[in-house]
Amino acid sequence: MAVKICKSCGEANKETAHICIVCGSSLQDVDPVGTLDDDKKFERMLLGSKNKVTTCSICNETVEPDAQKCKYCGAWITRSKPTVTYHEPEYTQSRSDGCAVALIFVATFFIPLVGLIVGGIFAFSEDEDKKSLGKALLIFGLIMIALAILVGLVWG
């Protein structure tokens, strides 16, 4: 960005300024120092969209692509880093989860109270898979209790 340096106080003003922002002196006969904004627009049109133009975030001057500091104002050049998006991995039931579910059903077969307790806990889960497993365990536990009562009545 081009600036007009005031002859009275030395303050840097915008290239379009007509009076100094500090002392109020006229800047009509002061020539701008630096690259004019119009020249920058033309330079960007020439470079096209293939070449990435790096500009200083402080003075908006065009700097070399590999520059670390702006040669006009001395500010460090910061380049935006690519945005990394995180995708939540999908949950897939592993073999060990299937074995654990099978063991719970076997335990419920022998001790129906296990199915009622674990099923009751899982039935109130936020996870839909656990909720359906909990309902299945509750039903299976009740069926096992009903069968135990029926066998007790028949044999007893």
C-alpha positions in Angstrom: 0.0 0.0 0.0 1.3 3.4 -0.9 1.5 6.1 1.7 2.0 9.9 1.6 4.7 11.0 4.1 3.8 14.4 5.7 6.6 16.9 5.2 5.8 18.7 8.5 5.6 15.8 11.0 6.7 12.7 9.1 3.4 10.8 9.6 2.5 8.1 7.0 -1.0 8.8 5.6 -3.1 6.9 3.1 -2.3 7.4 -0.6 -5.6 9.1 -1.2 -5.3 11.5 1.8 -5.3 15.3 1.1 -4.4 16.4 4.6 -2.2 14.9 7.3 -4.1 12.9 10.0 -1.8 14.2 12.7 -0.9 17.8 12.0 -3.5 18.8 9.3 -0.9 19.9 6.8 -1.7 19.7 3.1 -0.6 16.6 1.2 -1.5 17.9 -2.3 2.0 18.2 -3.6 3.4 15.0 -1.8 4.0 12.0 -4.0 2.9 8.5 -2.7 5.7 6.1 -1.6 5.2 2.3 -2.3 3.0 0.4 -4.7 -0.3 2.2 -5.6 -3.5 0.3 -5.1 -4.3 0.6 -8.8 -1.0 -0.9 -9.7 -1.6 -3.9 -7.3 -5.0 -4.6 -9.0 -3.4 -4.6 -12.4 -0.5 -6.9 -11.2 -3.0 -9.4 -9.8 -4.9 -9.4 -13.1 -1.6 -10.2 -14.9 -0.6 -13.0 -12.6 -4.0 -14.7 -13.0 -5.6 -17.2 -10.6 -2.9 -19.9 -11.1 -0.2 -18.0 -9.2 -1.1 -17.4 -5.6 -0.4 -13.8 -4.7 0.8 -13.3 -1.1 0.0 -10.0 0.5 1.0 -8.5 3.8 -1.8 -8.5 6.3 -0.6 -5.1 7.7 0.1 -2.9 4.7 -1.5 -5.1 1.9 1.6 -4.9 -0.2 2.4 -7.8 -2.6 5.3 -9.8 -1.3 7.3 -12.7 -2.8 5.7 -16.1 -2.3 8.5 -17.4 -0.1 9.0 -14.2 1.9 9.1 -14.4 5.7 8.8 -10.6 6.3 7.2 -7.8 4.4 9.9 -5.7 2.7 7.6 -2.6 3.0 6.6 -2.6 6.6 8.7 -5.4 8.2 5.7 -7.4 9.5 5.9 -11.1 9.6 4.0 -12.8 6.8 1.3 -15.2 8.0 -0.1 -17.7 5.6 -3.4 -19.4 6.2 -3.1 -23.0 6.9 -5.5 -25.5 5.3 -8.5 -26.4 7.3 -8.5 -29.9 8.6 -11.9 -31.5 9.2 -12.4 -34.4 11.5 -14.8 -37.1 10.6 -16.2 -39.2 13.4 -15.5 -42.9 12.6 -18.5 -45.0 12.2 -19.0 -47.6 15.0 -18.9 -51.1 13.8 -19.7 -53.9 16.2 -16.5 -56.0 16.7 -16.3 -59.7 17.3 -15.7 -59.2 21.0 -18.9 -57.2 21.4 -20.8 -60.0 19.8 -19.2 -62.5 22.2 -20.1 -60.3 25.2 -23.8 -60.1 24.0 -23.9 -63.9 23.5 -22.5 -64.4 27.1 -25.1 -62.1 28.5 -27.9 -64.1 26.8 -26.3 -67.4 28.1 -26.2 -65.9 31.6 -29.8 -64.8 31.3 -30.7 -68.4 30.2 -29.3 -69.8 33.5 -30.0 -66.8 35.8 -32.9 -64.7 34.4 -32.4 -61.9 36.9 -29.1 -61.1 35.0 -31.1 -60.3 31.9 -33.6 -58.2 33.8 -30.9 -56.1 35.4 -28.6 -55.6 32.4 -31.6 -55.2 30.1 -33.1 -52.6 32.4 -29.9 -50.6 32.4 -29.5 -50.9 28.6 -33.1 -50.1 27.9 -32.7 -46.5 29.1 -29.5 -45.8 27.1 -29.2 -43.0 24.6 -27.7 -45.4 22.0 -30.4 -47.0 19.9 -28.4 -50.3 19.6 -28.0 -50.6 23.4 -31.7 -49.7 23.8 -32.9 -52.5 21.5 -30.5 -55.0 23.2 -31.8 -54.0 26.5 -35.4 -54.6 25.4 -34.4 -58.0 24.0 -32.7 -59.0 27.3 -35.8 -57.9 29.3 -38.1 -60.0 27.1 -35.7 -63.0 27.1 -35.4 -62.7 30.9 -39.2 -62.6 31.4 -39.6 -65.6 29.1 -37.0 -67.5 31.1 -38.8 -66.7 34.4 -42.1 -67.7 32.9 -40.6 -71.0 31.7 -39.0 -71.6 35.1 -42.4 -71.1 36.8 -44.1 -73.3 34.2 -41.6 -76.1 34.7 -41.9 -75.8 38.5 -45.6 -76.2 38.2 -45.4 -79.2 35.9 -42.7 -81.0 37.9 -43.6 -79.7 41.3 
